[in-house]
Amino acid sequence: MSDKTLKLSARQTADFELLGNGGFAPLTGFMGSEDWRSSVENMTLADGREVWPIPVTLATDLEASEGDLIHLLADNDKALGRIRVSEIFERDVKHEAEHVYRTTDEAHPGVAATVAEGPRCIAGTIEADAMPDHEEAFMRRYFTPEQSRQEFADRGWKRIVAFQTRNPIHRAHEYLTKAALEVCDGLFLHPLIGETKSGDIPADVRMKCYEVLMENYYPNDRVVLGVNPAAMRYAGPREAIFHAVVRRNYGATHFIVGRDHAGVGSYYGTYDAQAIFDEVDIDALGIRPLMFEHTFWCYKCEGLGSHKTCPHTPEDRLFLSGTKVREMLEAGEAPPHEFSRQEVAEILIDAYRDDAQG
Amino acid sequence: MSDKTLKLSARQTADFELLGNGGFAPLTGFMGSEDWRSSVENMTLADGREVWPIPVTLATDLEASEGDLIHLLADNDKALGRIRVSEIFERDVKHEAEHVYRTTDEAHPGVAATVAEGPRCIAGTIEADAMPDHEEAFMRRYFTPEQSRQEFADRGWKRIVAFQTRNPIHRAHEYLTKAALEVCDGLFLHPLIGETKSGDIPADVRMKCYEVLMENYYPNDRVVLGVNPAAMRYAGPREAIFHAVVRRNYGATHFIVGRDHAGVGSYYGTYDAQAIFDEVDIDALGIRPLMFEHTFWCYKCEGLGSHKTCPHTPEDRLFLSGTKVREMLEAGEAPPHEFSRQEVAEILIDAYRDDAQG
């Protein structure tokens, strides 16, 4: 029995946290070859029932043997705990990419990360002594799955809809979270704060946007803001299921799936992340998707809506591309109040200004 | 075997229609004493499983015997078909009122109608040769349950939410139908056009309001407007379940239940019609309630919402009492555009004007 140490990448650190805090239940450690293969090929664990659409593996070149106890450090060197090695195996990275990401194109950030990690994986149950560090702005909104379940129970909520996001919340998304909330007891805003690709707005800036919405536009007795420490995979449809599994563990009963959920570039069809829910056993999944269309402000409706609820034409609707919004914010100009709450726009304008000066 | 004729009341005519067109399935005739008792006491048919919260009985003093065939006429004397008498029984009207209406106060319109009908009931399966007549404005939106189910199937809808109303649709209700539609595939607007109490706006005026909304504010590829020929019972919670049963038969999978559903006066608590769904077997019911709060325009939100989705104060919200709205319309004044679509307001103003002149 050895006494080795392995420093985890940012992504592996996030996976350790979710394995350790129950966010990846029923997983209690990094996957072995059987779970890996079943997850890749069948979107379930090796038991054939538990839905698991993206492997959670610990790729490393560290020399080790079965039975070894390896100490694990976070990406900032904080000691987190250890893994008891139960298996060392080679995964087929191309096979994983084809199934999980539906592409082997290394321009895809999820594929690139998988290829960079390489095939050799160490499997085993983890023991967690500590959780990775997060800034105070995140910690004040931190719930473990056990804590958020308790919070929902304390509030008497039975139907809890979770919203995943890696973006600031503009009015179109505020609208769909509220439409979902109207038919549930509570809303769990659960932005992802782990590793994202460059070009995405940093989590600390986004947190300020969420907080200002909690302060001014969301009723705090009906909405809980938490943080999901996971890293983005950009696996589109597979990740929509993955995001749902994690929110089930946090106690949600329903999960919002919009268009292009967790997508990147043009690797996935607009509705692929909704259609994939037909391929899984929803009862085994234990959380129900609420599907949403693209939402927008319509001047004739005098309100927000989607193609499902607004009968008017594109000319009646406010449309701003992501590029256009970014240009406006960079120029210090707030998008129209029908597009973005002015409090949110101000935070983003400040962030772009600081970024330009930084 | 006799050959008798019975002229039905307006309410009985409506019941005949729903028994004949499948809207009251699995009932195929007016209830006997066992179904009556089970419906009153247990909210199920005598089989103990089928949810049935309000008895459907044929009260009459017509002399008859078991085995008789009685010809049935609509309230306008149209020949509808016949009933084969399987039982003649005395119902306990007070017992029915206490359970179904939660009151024996004859100021309650449902209680009053039951008392007026009296205790003696004729039970038996009906045979329908014809359906009661309706004006063209209703017939062009008429679906039998079989036809609406086919319509939803043709449109590829799996999740269909039905909305019951006996009022014009103002923006608050438009909002909640659209919030429900956002999480479903289609919306079934299914106003009740049978007998209502005096003071309610007549069905023909309401139809014009619904049509103008279909023309201007509801996408016709996502919304079907039908008509429910049933008479109102004003049984509050029991009738919310009753309304849900009927919409299940018409093919809906979800049913909107707001505050004070089907209520009258102050006989029922605000949320009684939502809470009662906890008392029935939802799987046996075969349709799921979507519960809504009171909805309103909020100036700070710049949109519609409820106490669940709007954190602001009453002063920030547009509130108009029913009395106030009626006064405005009678004076030829349209309510604010945040309250009512102007096209709807114009129809109501015209109707009040015609009513005053008529």
Interface residues (C-beta under 8 A of the other chain):
Chain A: Y175 L176 K178 A179 A180 L181 E182 V183 N216 Y217 Y218 P219 N220 R222 L290 M291 F292 E293 C301 E302 G303 L304 G305 S306 H307 K308 T309 C310 P311 H337 E338
Chain B: Y175 L176 K178 A179 A180 L181 E182 V183 N216 Y217 Y218 P219 N220 R222 L290 M291 F292 E293 C301 E302 G303 L304 G305 S306 H307 K308 T309 C310 P311 H337 E338
